[in-house]
Amino acid sequence: MPRSLHSLPYRKLRAVLAKARMDAALTQAQVAEKLKRPQSFVSKYESGERQLDVIEFLGVCKAIGIPPVQVLEQLT
């Protein structure tokens, strides 16, 4: 599987996380505050400028309030 930020699976992951954030009525700044990161961190993973590692992914899911398995199920 390609590891590119722009591969189909990674684009889908970004879309699922962004939609979950919006469905939770959270701004990028609010998610970033929960993660103790700058707002640009959220912007960059949502726009495909950077990847999330597994630990970051789990933190994002917790900040958004979505179970990680629910995100992963949407990728298959």
PyMOL Python script that loads the backbone (N, CA, C, O; Angstrom):
from pymol import cmd

cmd.read_pdbstr("""\
ATOM      1  N   MET A   1       0.838  -1.173   0.000  1.00  0.00           N
ATOM      2  CA  MET A   1       0.000   0.000   0.000  1.00  0.00           C
ATOM      3  C   MET A   1       0.887   1.242   0.000  1.00  0.00           C
ATOM      4  O   MET A   1       1.847   1.307   0.767  1.00  0.00           O
ATOM      5  N   PRO A   2       0.588   2.213  -0.833  1.00  0.00           N
ATOM      6  CA  PRO A   2       1.403   3.427  -0.874  1.00  0.00           C
ATOM      7  C   PRO A   2       1.302   4.197   0.443  1.00  0.00           C
ATOM      8  O   PRO A   2       0.241   4.235   1.067  1.00  0.00           O
ATOM      9  N   ARG A   3       2.390   4.797   0.852  1.00  0.00           N
ATOM     10  CA  ARG A   3       2.415   5.566   2.096  1.00  0.00           C
ATOM     11  C   ARG A   3       2.264   7.060   1.838  1.00  0.00           C
ATOM     12  O   ARG A   3       2.439   7.867   2.751  1.00  0.00           O
ATOM     13  N   SER A   4       1.953   7.423   0.647  1.00  0.00           N
ATOM     14  CA  SER A   4       1.828   8.824   0.292  1.00  0.00           C
ATOM     15  C   SER A   4       0.696   9.493   1.067  1.00  0.00           C
ATOM     16  O   SER A   4      -0.332   8.881   1.355  1.00  0.00           O
ATOM     17  N   LEU A   5       0.913  10.758   1.393  1.00  0.00           N
ATOM     18  CA  LEU A   5      -0.132  11.551   2.018  1.00  0.00           C
ATOM     19  C   LEU A   5      -1.354  11.684   1.115  1.00  0.00           C
ATOM     20  O   LEU A   5      -2.456  11.977   1.580  1.00  0.00           O
ATOM     21  N   HIS A   6      -1.143  11.467  -0.171  1.00  0.00           N
ATOM     22  CA  HIS A   6      -2.216  11.685  -1.129  1.00  0.00           C
ATOM     23  C   HIS A   6      -2.789  10.382  -1.677  1.00  0.00           C
ATOM     24  O   HIS A   6      -3.523  10.392  -2.666  1.00  0.00           O
ATOM     25  N   SER A   7      -2.455   9.257  -1.038  1.00  0.00           N
ATOM     26  CA  SER A   7      -3.040   7.982  -1.448  1.00  0.00           C
ATOM     27  C   SER A   7      -4.524   7.990  -1.077  1.00  0.00           C
ATOM     28  O   SER A   7      -4.945   8.723  -0.182  1.00  0.00           O
ATOM     29  N   LEU A   8      -5.292   7.187  -1.759  1.00  0.00           N
ATOM     30  CA  LEU A   8      -6.733   7.123  -1.510  1.00  0.00           C
ATOM     31  C   LEU A   8      -7.051   6.795  -0.044  1.00  0.00           C
ATOM     32  O   LEU A   8      -7.892   7.470   0.549  1.00  0.00           O
ATOM     33  N   PRO A   9      -6.417   5.790   0.558  1.00  0.00           N
ATOM     34  CA  PRO A   9      -6.744   5.486   1.959  1.00  0.00           C
ATOM     35  C   PRO A   9      -6.449   6.662   2.900  1.00  0.00           C
ATOM     36  O   PRO A   9      -7.214   6.926   3.827  1.00  0.00           O
ATOM     37  N   TYR A  10      -5.341   7.361   2.658  1.00  0.00           N
ATOM     38  CA  TYR A  10      -5.012   8.472   3.549  1.00  0.00           C
ATOM     39  C   TYR A  10      -5.944   9.659   3.316  1.00  0.00           C
ATOM     40  O   TYR A  10      -6.299  10.361   4.264  1.00  0.00           O
ATOM     41  N   ARG A  11      -6.341   9.888   2.071  1.00  0.00           N
ATOM     42  CA  ARG A  11      -7.314  10.963   1.797  1.00  0.00           C
ATOM     43  C   ARG A  11      -8.634  10.655   2.497  1.00  0.00           C
ATOM     44  O   ARG A  11      -9.286  11.552   3.032  1.00  0.00           O
ATOM     45  N   LYS A  12      -9.017   9.391   2.488  1.00  0.00           N
ATOM     46  CA  LYS A  12     -10.254   8.980   3.149  1.00  0.00           C
ATOM     47  C   LYS A  12     -10.150   9.174   4.661  1.00  0.00           C
ATOM     48  O   LYS A  12     -11.100   9.634   5.294  1.00  0.00           O
ATOM     49  N   LEU A  13      -9.009   8.826   5.237  1.00  0.00           N
ATOM     50  CA  LEU A  13      -8.800   9.026   6.670  1.00  0.00           C
ATOM     51  C   LEU A  13      -8.937  10.497   7.029  1.00  0.00           C
ATOM     52  O   LEU A  13      -9.604  10.851   8.001  1.00  0.00           O
ATOM     53  N   ARG A  14      -8.300  11.347   6.238  1.00  0.00           N
ATOM     54  CA  ARG A  14      -8.388  12.790   6.503  1.00  0.00           C
ATOM     55  C   ARG A  14      -9.828  13.268   6.439  1.00  0.00           C
ATOM     56  O   ARG A  14     -10.258  14.060   7.278  1.00  0.00           O
ATOM     57  N   ALA A  15     -10.570  12.796   5.458  1.00  0.00           N
ATOM     58  CA  ALA A  15     -11.966  13.212   5.307  1.00  0.00           C
ATOM     59  C   ALA A  15     -12.824  12.728   6.482  1.00  0.00           C
ATOM     60  O   ALA A  15     -13.672  13.467   6.981  1.00  0.00           O
ATOM     61  N   VAL A  16     -12.602  11.497   6.916  1.00  0.00           N
ATOM     62  CA  VAL A  16     -13.368  10.949   8.038  1.00  0.00           C
ATOM     63  C   VAL A  16     -13.083  11.748   9.309  1.00  0.00           C
ATOM     64  O   VAL A  16     -14.008  12.084  10.049  1.00  0.00           O
ATOM     65  N   LEU A  17     -11.812  12.054   9.565  1.00  0.00           N
ATOM     66  CA  LEU A  17     -11.472  12.819  10.769  1.00  0.00           C
ATOM     67  C   LEU A  17     -12.035  14.235  10.712  1.00  0.00           C
ATOM     68  O   LEU A  17     -12.538  14.742  11.714  1.00  0.00           O
ATOM     69  N   ALA A  18     -11.954  14.869   9.562  1.00  0.00           N
ATOM     70  CA  ALA A  18     -12.485  16.237   9.427  1.00  0.00           C
ATOM     71  C   ALA A  18     -14.005  16.231   9.612  1.00  0.00           C
ATOM     72  O   ALA A  18     -14.550  17.103  10.290  1.00  0.00           O
ATOM     73  N   LYS A  19     -14.690  15.255   9.015  1.00  0.00           N
ATOM     74  CA  LYS A  19     -16.147  15.181   9.158  1.00  0.00           C
ATOM     75  C   LYS A  19     -16.537  14.911  10.608  1.00  0.00           C
ATOM     76  O   LYS A  19     -17.486  15.506  11.119  1.00  0.00           O
ATOM     77  N   ALA A  20     -15.811  14.023  11.266  1.00  0.00           N
ATOM     78  CA  ALA A  20     -16.098  13.727  12.675  1.00  0.00           C
ATOM     79  C   ALA A  20     -15.925  14.974  13.530  1.00  0.00           C
ATOM     80  O   ALA A  20     -16.716  15.220  14.441  1.00  0.00           O
ATOM     81  N   ARG A  21     -14.899  15.757  13.240  1.00  0.00           N
ATOM     82  CA  ARG A  21     -14.674  17.007  13.980  1.00  0.00           C
ATOM     83  C   ARG A  21     -15.846  17.953  13.772  1.00  0.00           C
ATOM     84  O   ARG A  21     -16.373  18.520  14.728  1.00  0.00           O
ATOM     85  N   MET A  22     -16.251  18.121  12.517  1.00  0.00           N
ATOM     86  CA  MET A  22     -17.359  19.028  12.219  1.00  0.00           C
ATOM     87  C   MET A  22     -18.677  18.512  12.803  1.00  0.00           C
ATOM     88  O   MET A  22     -19.484  19.294  13.306  1.00  0.00           O
ATOM     89  N   ASP A  23     -18.893  17.200  12.737  1.00  0.00           N
ATOM     90  CA  ASP A  23     -20.105  16.609  13.327  1.00  0.00           C
ATOM     91  C   ASP A  23     -20.154  16.830  14.835  1.00  0.00           C
ATOM     92  O   ASP A  23     -21.234  16.930  15.418  1.00  0.00           O
ATOM     93  N   ALA A  24     -18.989  16.904  15.461  1.00  0.00           N
ATOM     94  CA  ALA A  24     -18.898  17.164  16.900  1.00  0.00           C
ATOM     95  C   ALA A  24     -18.980  18.658  17.198  1.00  0.00           C
ATOM     96  O   ALA A  24     -18.886  19.069  18.354  1.00  0.00           O
ATOM     97  N   ALA A  25     -19.155  19.470  16.159  1.00  0.00           N
ATOM     98  CA  ALA A  25     -19.252  20.929  16.284  1.00  0.00           C
ATOM     99  C   ALA A  25     -18.004  21.520  16.937  1.00  0.00           C
ATOM    100  O   ALA A  25     -18.087  22.429  17.763  1.00  0.00           O
ATOM    101  N   LEU A  26     -16.854  20.989  16.551  1.00  0.00           N
ATOM    102  CA  LEU A  26     -15.581  21.480  17.059  1.00  0.00           C
ATOM    103  C   LEU A  26     -14.820  22.184  15.944  1.00  0.00           C
ATOM    104  O   LEU A  26     -14.845  21.747  14.794  1.00  0.00           O
ATOM    105  N   THR A  27     -14.153  23.260  16.287  1.00  0.00           N
ATOM    106  CA  THR A  27     -13.272  23.928  15.339  1.00  0.00           C
ATOM    107  C   THR A  27     -11.900  23.274  15.396  1.00  0.00           C
ATOM    108  O   THR A  27     -11.590  22.521  16.318  1.00  0.00           O
ATOM    109  N   GLN A  28     -11.098  23.574  14.405  1.00  0.00           N
ATOM    110  CA  GLN A  28      -9.718  23.082  14.439  1.00  0.00           C
ATOM    111  C   GLN A  28      -9.013  23.603  15.690  1.00  0.00           C
ATOM    112  O   GLN A  28      -8.246  22.877  16.323  1.00  0.00           O
ATOM    113  N   ALA A  29      -9.270  24.839  16.040  1.00  0.00           N
ATOM    114  CA  ALA A  29      -8.621  25.436  17.218  1.00  0.00           C
ATOM    115  C   ALA A  29      -9.026  24.709  18.500  1.00  0.00           C
ATOM    116  O   ALA A  29      -8.197  24.518  19.390  1.00  0.00           O
ATOM    117  N   GLN A  30     -10.286  24.307  18.599  1.00  0.00           N
ATOM    118  CA  GLN A  30     -10.737  23.591  19.795  1.00  0.00           C
ATOM    119  C   GLN A  30     -10.095  22.218  19.900  1.00  0.00           C
ATOM    120  O   GLN A  30      -9.708  21.791  20.988  1.00  0.00           O
ATOM    121  N   VAL A  31      -9.982  21.528  18.776  1.00  0.00           N
ATOM    122  CA  VAL A  31      -9.316  20.219  18.790  1.00  0.00           C
ATOM    123  C   VAL A  31      -7.849  20.398  19.154  1.00  0.00           C
ATOM    124  O   VAL A  31      -7.308  19.646  19.964  1.00  0.00           O
ATOM    125  N   ALA A  32      -7.217  21.383  18.560  1.00  0.00           N
ATOM    126  CA  ALA A  32      -5.804  21.652  18.852  1.00  0.00           C
ATOM    127  C   ALA A  32      -5.595  21.959  20.330  1.00  0.00           C
ATOM    128  O   ALA A  32      -4.618  21.507  20.927  1.00  0.00           O
ATOM    129  N   GLU A  33      -6.496  22.716  20.914  1.00  0.00           N
ATOM    130  CA  GLU A  33      -6.382  23.045  22.338  1.00  0.00           C
ATOM    131  C   GLU A  33      -6.458  21.786  23.190  1.00  0.00           C
ATOM    132  O   GLU A  33      -5.695  21.634  24.145  1.00  0.00           O
ATOM    133  N   LYS A  34      -7.373  20.882  22.851  1.00  0.00           N
ATOM    134  CA  LYS A  34      -7.483  19.615  23.587  1.00  0.00           C
ATOM    135  C   LYS A  34      -6.214  18.779  23.445  1.00  0.00           C
ATOM    136  O   LYS A  34      -5.831  18.056  24.365  1.00  0.00           O
ATOM    137  N   LEU A  35      -5.568  18.883  22.287  1.00  0.00           N
ATOM    138  CA  LEU A  35      -4.345  18.123  22.031  1.00  0.00           C
ATOM    139  C   LEU A  35      -3.092  18.826  22.549  1.00  0.00           C
ATOM    140  O   LEU A  35      -1.997  18.264  22.541  1.00  0.00           O
ATOM    141  N   LYS A  36      -3.278  20.069  23.000  1.00  0.00           N
ATOM    142  CA  LYS A  36      -2.144  20.901  23.430  1.00  0.00           C
ATOM    143  C   LYS A  36      -1.142  21.087  22.290  1.00  0.00           C
ATOM    144  O   LYS A  36       0.073  20.998  22.468  1.00  0.00           O
ATOM    145  N   ARG A  37      -1.704  21.346  21.124  1.00  0.00           N
ATOM    146  CA  ARG A  37      -0.919  21.572  19.908  1.00  0.00           C
ATOM    147  C   ARG A  37      -1.423  22.850  19.262  1.00  0.00           C
ATOM    148  O   ARG A  37      -2.513  23.315  19.594  1.00  0.00           O
ATOM    149  N   PRO A  38      -0.653  23.432  18.345  1.00  0.00           N
ATOM    150  CA  PRO A  38      -1.156  24.612  17.629  1.00  0.00           C
ATOM    151  C   PRO A  38      -2.271  24.226  16.643  1.00  0.00           C
ATOM    152  O   PRO A  38      -2.366  23.078  16.208  1.00  0.00           O
ATOM    153  N   GLN A  39      -3.089  25.193  16.311  1.00  0.00           N
ATOM    154  CA  GLN A  39      -4.179  24.952  15.359  1.00  0.00           C
ATOM    155  C   GLN A  39      -3.637  24.456  14.038  1.00  0.00           C
ATOM    156  O   GLN A  39      -4.305  23.685  13.349  1.00  0.00           O
ATOM    157  N   SER A  40      -2.442  24.880  13.669  1.00  0.00           N
ATOM    158  CA  SER A  40      -1.851  24.461  12.398  1.00  0.00           C
ATOM    159  C   SER A  40      -1.626  22.945  12.347  1.00  0.00           C
ATOM    160  O   SER A  40      -1.615  22.366  11.260  1.00  0.00           O
ATOM    161  N   PHE A  41      -1.449  22.299  13.493  1.00  0.00           N
ATOM    162  CA  PHE A  41      -1.303  20.846  13.537  1.00  0.00           C
ATOM    163  C   PHE A  41      -2.537  20.180  12.944  1.00  0.00           C
ATOM    164  O   PHE A  41      -2.428  19.285  12.107  1.00  0.00           O
ATOM    165  N   VAL A  42      -3.715  20.626  13.388  1.00  0.00           N
ATOM    166  CA  VAL A  42      -4.973  20.063  12.893  1.00  0.00           C
ATOM    167  C   VAL A  42      -5.150  20.401  11.417  1.00  0.00           C
ATOM    168  O   VAL A  42      -5.528  19.546  10.616  1.00  0.00           O
ATOM    169  N   SER A  43      -4.877  21.634  11.071  1.00  0.00           N
ATOM    170  CA  SER A  43      -4.995  22.059   9.673  1.00  0.00           C
ATOM    171  C   SER A  43      -4.112  21.217   8.765  1.00  0.00           C
ATOM    172  O   SER A  43      -4.532  20.815   7.679  1.00  0.00           O
ATOM    173  N   LYS A  44      -2.899  20.953   9.205  1.00  0.00           N
ATOM    174  CA  LYS A  44      -1.957  20.214   8.358  1.00  0.00           C
ATOM    175  C   LYS A  44      -2.349  18.757   8.171  1.00  0.00           C
ATOM    176  O   LYS A  44      -2.202  18.230   7.068  1.00  0.00           O
ATOM    177  N   TYR A  45      -2.842  18.088   9.207  1.00  0.00           N
ATOM    178  CA  TYR A  45      -3.232  16.691   8.961  1.00  0.00           C
ATOM    179  C   TYR A  45      -4.538  16.627   8.178  1.00  0.00           C
ATOM    180  O   TYR A  45      -4.744  15.688   7.409  1.00  0.00           O
ATOM    181  N   GLU A  46      -5.417  17.599   8.354  1.00  0.00           N
ATOM    182  CA  GLU A  46      -6.667  17.584   7.585  1.00  0.00           C
ATOM    183  C   GLU A  46      -6.439  17.933   6.112  1.00  0.00           C
ATOM    184  O   GLU A  46      -7.166  17.455   5.241  1.00  0.00           O
ATOM    185  N   SER A  47      -5.450  18.750   5.839  1.00  0.00           N
ATOM    186  CA  SER A  47      -5.197  19.164   4.453  1.00  0.00           C
ATOM    187  C   SER A  47      -4.208  18.245   3.735  1.00  0.00           C
ATOM    188  O   SER A  47      -4.012  18.366   2.525  1.00  0.00           O
ATOM    189  N   GLY A  48      -3.594  17.335   4.471  1.00  0.00           N
ATOM    190  CA  GLY A  48      -2.667  16.398   3.848  1.00  0.00           C
ATOM    191  C   GLY A  48      -1.233  16.881   3.812  1.00  0.00           C
ATOM    192  O   GLY A  48      -0.419  16.342   3.062  1.00  0.00           O
ATOM    193  N   GLU A  49      -0.909  17.883   4.605  1.00  0.00           N
ATOM    194  CA  GLU A  49       0.477  18.360   4.659  1.00  0.00           C
ATOM    195  C   GLU A  49       1.339  17.504   5.573  1.00  0.00           C
ATOM    196  O   GLU A  49       2.566  17.536   5.478  1.00  0.00           O
ATOM    197  N   ARG A  50       0.711  16.742   6.455  1.00  0.00           N
ATOM    198  CA  ARG A  50       1.462  15.879   7.367  1.00  0.00           C
ATOM    199  C   ARG A  50       0.649  14.642   7.687  1.00  0.00           C
ATOM    200  O   ARG A  50      -0.578  14.637   7.582  1.00  0.00           O
ATOM    201  N   GLN A  51       1.355  13.595   8.079  1.00  0.00           N
ATOM    202  CA  GLN A  51       0.709  12.354   8.498  1.00  0.00           C
ATOM    203  C   GLN A  51       0.562  12.347  10.011  1.00  0.00           C
ATOM    204  O   GLN A  51       1.267  13.054  10.730  1.00  0.00           O
ATOM    205  N   LEU A  52      -0.366  11.535  10.467  1.00  0.00           N
ATOM    206  CA  LEU A  52      -0.502  11.272  11.895  1.00  0.00           C
ATOM    207  C   LEU A  52       0.126   9.919  12.193  1.00  0.00           C
ATOM    208  O   LEU A  52      -0.081   8.957  11.453  1.00  0.00           O
ATOM    209  N   ASP A  53       0.889   9.843  13.271  1.00  0.00           N
ATOM    210  CA  ASP A  53       1.332   8.513  13.684  1.00  0.00           C
ATOM    211  C   ASP A  53       0.205   7.906  14.533  1.00  0.00           C
ATOM    212  O   ASP A  53      -0.805   8.562  14.787  1.00  0.00           O
ATOM    213  N   VAL A  54       0.376   6.690  14.958  1.00  0.00           N
ATOM    214  CA  VAL A  54      -0.695   5.975  15.665  1.00  0.00           C
ATOM    215  C   VAL A  54      -1.060   6.683  16.964  1.00  0.00           C
ATOM    216  O   VAL A  54      -2.243   6.814  17.279  1.00  0.00           O
ATOM    217  N   ILE A  55      -0.083   7.134  17.711  1.00  0.00           N
ATOM    218  CA  ILE A  55      -0.354   7.798  18.983  1.00  0.00           C
ATOM    219  C   ILE A  55      -1.101   9.105  18.741  1.00  0.00           C
ATOM    220  O   ILE A  55      -2.041   9.426  19.469  1.00  0.00           O
ATOM    221  N   GLU A  56      -0.693   9.855  17.733  1.00  0.00           N
ATOM    222  CA  GLU A  56      -1.393  11.101  17.392  1.00  0.00           C
ATOM    223  C   GLU A  56      -2.828  10.802  16.949  1.00  0.00           C
ATOM    224  O   GLU A  56      -3.758  11.509  17.339  1.00  0.00           O
ATOM    225  N   PHE A  57      -3.007   9.764  16.141  1.00  0.00           N
ATOM    226  CA  PHE A  57      -4.334   9.366  15.686  1.00  0.00           C
ATOM    227  C   PHE A  57      -5.249   9.083  16.871  1.00  0.00           C
ATOM    228  O   PHE A  57      -6.391   9.541  16.901  1.00  0.00           O
ATOM    229  N   LEU A  58      -4.751   8.329  17.846  1.00  0.00           N
ATOM    230  CA  LEU A  58      -5.554   8.012  19.028  1.00  0.00           C
ATOM    231  C   LEU A  58      -5.922   9.281  19.797  1.00  0.00           C
ATOM    232  O   LEU A  58      -7.047   9.417  20.277  1.00  0.00           O
ATOM    233  N   GLY A  59      -4.978  10.200  19.909  1.00  0.00           N
ATOM    234  CA  GLY A  59      -5.244  11.468  20.589  1.00  0.00           C
ATOM    235  C   GLY A  59      -6.288  12.302  19.865  1.00  0.00           C
ATOM    236  O   GLY A  59      -7.159  12.900  20.496  1.00  0.00           O
ATOM    237  N   VAL A  60      -6.201  12.342  18.541  1.00  0.00           N
ATOM    238  CA  VAL A  60      -7.185  13.081  17.746  1.00  0.00           C
ATOM    239  C   VAL A  60      -8.567  12.479  17.942  1.00  0.00           C
ATOM    240  O   VAL A  60      -9.537  13.208  18.151  1.00  0.00           O
ATOM    241  N   CYS A  61      -8.665  11.175  17.880  1.00  0.00           N
ATOM    242  CA  CYS A  61      -9.962  10.513  18.077  1.00  0.00           C
ATOM    243  C   CYS A  61     -10.541  10.857  19.447  1.00  0.00           C
ATOM    244  O   CYS A  61     -11.730  11.151  19.565  1.00  0.00           O
ATOM    245  N   LYS A  62      -9.709  10.820  20.473  1.00  0.00           N
ATOM    246  CA  LYS A  62     -10.170  11.148  21.828  1.00  0.00           C
ATOM    247  C   LYS A  62     -10.623  12.602  21.898  1.00  0.00           C
ATOM    248  O   LYS A  62     -11.659  12.897  22.494  1.00  0.00           O
ATOM    249  N   ALA A  63      -9.869  13.503  21.304  1.00  0.00           N
ATOM    250  CA  ALA A  63     -10.217  14.927  21.327  1.00  0.00           C
ATOM    251  C   ALA A  63     -11.534  15.189  20.609  1.00  0.00           C
ATOM    252  O   ALA A  63     -12.317  16.041  21.029  1.00  0.00           O
ATOM    253  N   ILE A  64     -11.774  14.464  19.537  1.00  0.00           N
ATOM    254  CA  ILE A  64     -13.004  14.635  18.758  1.00  0.00           C
ATOM    255  C   ILE A  64     -14.170  13.908  19.418  1.00  0.00           C
ATOM    256  O   ILE A  64     -15.327  14.293  19.248  1.00  0.00           O
ATOM    257  N   GLY A  65     -13.861  12.856  20.170  1.00  0.00           N
ATOM    258  CA  GLY A  65     -14.905  12.074  20.826  1.00  0.00           C
ATOM    259  C   GLY A  65     -15.453  10.954  19.963  1.00  0.00           C
ATOM    260  O   GLY A  65     -16.633  10.614  20.039  1.00  0.00           O
ATOM    261  N   ILE A  66     -14.585  10.385  19.142  1.00  0.00           N
ATOM    262  CA  ILE A  66     -14.993   9.282  18.269  1.00  0.00           C
ATOM    263  C   ILE A  66     -14.091   8.086  18.564  1.00  0.00           C
ATOM    264  O   ILE A  66     -12.873   8.241  18.651  1.00  0.00           O
ATOM    265  N   PRO A  67     -14.669   6.902  18.720  1.00  0.00           N
ATOM    266  CA  PRO A  67     -13.833   5.724  18.958  1.00  0.00           C
ATOM    267  C   PRO A  67     -12.936   5.449  17.742  1.00  0.00           C
ATOM    268  O   PRO A  67     -13.416   5.469  16.609  1.00  0.00           O
ATOM    269  N   PRO A  68     -11.658   5.196  17.961  1.00  0.00           N
ATOM    270  CA  PRO A  68     -10.745   4.928  16.839  1.00  0.00           C
ATOM    271  C   PRO A  68     -11.237   3.818  15.922  1.00  0.00           C
ATOM    272  O   PRO A  68     -11.061   3.894  14.706  1.00  0.00           O
ATOM    273  N   VAL A  69     -11.851   2.790  16.494  1.00  0.00           N
ATOM    274  CA  VAL A  69     -12.327   1.677  15.669  1.00  0.00           C
ATOM    275  C   VAL A  69     -13.423   2.152  14.715  1.00  0.00           C
ATOM    276  O   VAL A  69     -13.538   1.636  13.604  1.00  0.00           O
ATOM    277  N   GLN A  70     -14.220   3.120  15.132  1.00  0.00           N
ATOM    278  CA  GLN A  70     -15.269   3.661  14.264  1.00  0.00           C
ATOM    279  C   GLN A  70     -14.652   4.357  13.052  1.00  0.00           C
ATOM    280  O   GLN A  70     -15.173   4.258  11.941  1.00  0.00           O
ATOM    281  N   VAL A  71     -13.553   5.054  13.268  1.00  0.00           N
ATOM    282  CA  VAL A  71     -12.843   5.705  12.151  1.00  0.00           C
ATOM    283  C   VAL A  71     -12.293   4.635  11.216  1.00  0.00           C
ATOM    284  O   VAL A  71     -12.472   4.718  10.001  1.00  0.00           O
ATOM    285  N   LEU A  72     -11.629   3.637  11.774  1.00  0.00           N
ATOM    286  CA  LEU A  72     -11.017   2.593  10.965  1.00  0.00           C
ATOM    287  C   LEU A  72     -12.042   1.808  10.172  1.00  0.00           C
ATOM    288  O   LEU A  72     -11.780   1.426   9.031  1.00  0.00           O
ATOM    289  N   GLU A  73     -13.199   1.560  10.751  1.00  0.00           N
ATOM    290  CA  GLU A  73     -14.251   0.835  10.040  1.00  0.00           C
ATOM    291  C   GLU A  73     -14.713   1.598   8.789  1.00  0.00           C
ATOM    292  O   GLU A  73     -15.125   0.985   7.804  1.00  0.00           O
ATOM    293  N   GLN A  74     -14.644   2.901   8.830  1.00  0.00           N
ATOM    294  CA  GLN A  74     -15.075   3.721   7.696  1.00  0.00           C
ATOM    295  C   GLN A  74     -14.049   3.712   6.557  1.00  0.00           C
ATOM    296  O   GLN A  74     -14.335   4.182   5.456  1.00  0.00           O
ATOM    297  N   LEU A  75     -12.865   3.180   6.824  1.00  0.00           N
ATOM    298  CA  LEU A  75     -11.815   3.151   5.796  1.00  0.00           C
ATOM    299  C   LEU A  75     -11.857   1.888   4.963  1.00  0.00           C
ATOM    300  O   LEU A  75     -11.179   1.806   3.940  1.00  0.00           O
ATOM    301  N   THR A  76     -12.634   0.906   5.374  1.00  0.00           N
ATOM    302  CA  THR A  76     -12.675  -0.353   4.619  1.00  0.00           C
ATOM    303  C   THR A  76     -13.826  -0.383   3.647  1.00  0.00           C
ATOM    304  O   THR A  76     -14.005  -1.370   2.933  1.00  0.00           O
TER     305      THR A  76
END
""", "prot")
cmd.dss("prot")
cmd.show_as("cartoon", "prot")
cmd.util.cbc("prot")
cmd.orient("prot")
